Amino acid sequence: MAEAVSPKLWEHPEPASTRTFEFKTLIEAKYNIQLHTYQDLQKWSNNNLNNFWDEVWHFTGIKASTPFSKVGSALNLQSPLTVLSVSLLWGLSMFQLHVQTIPFLPAM
């Protein structure tokens, strides 16, 4: 039985201007591969967990007290939950995210 295809709900008017496209382009260049669709990127990420999370780690600028070391499985399932072996500096990471996304407004 053929899998039903859901209709596309939305498409960015300029996909090449997105962070996802930037990340995909970085992966293509670094690993010498062609990822034509988001599904190609998703498949690559599932087949290359350590490389994927290493690239996400550096691309997003995650702050931690220990460096990224490996990806492990939280549960031994067909589709395991992914966990990173790190100690995150959650407060610092969230503060930097907040500062980068919220413009500074001086007190009046």
Secondary structure, DSSP 8 states (H G I E B T S, - for coil): ------------S-GGGSHHHHHHHHHHHHHT----SHHHHHHHHHH-HHHHHHHHHHHHT--BSS----EEESS-SSS--EEE---B-HHHHHHHHHHHHS------
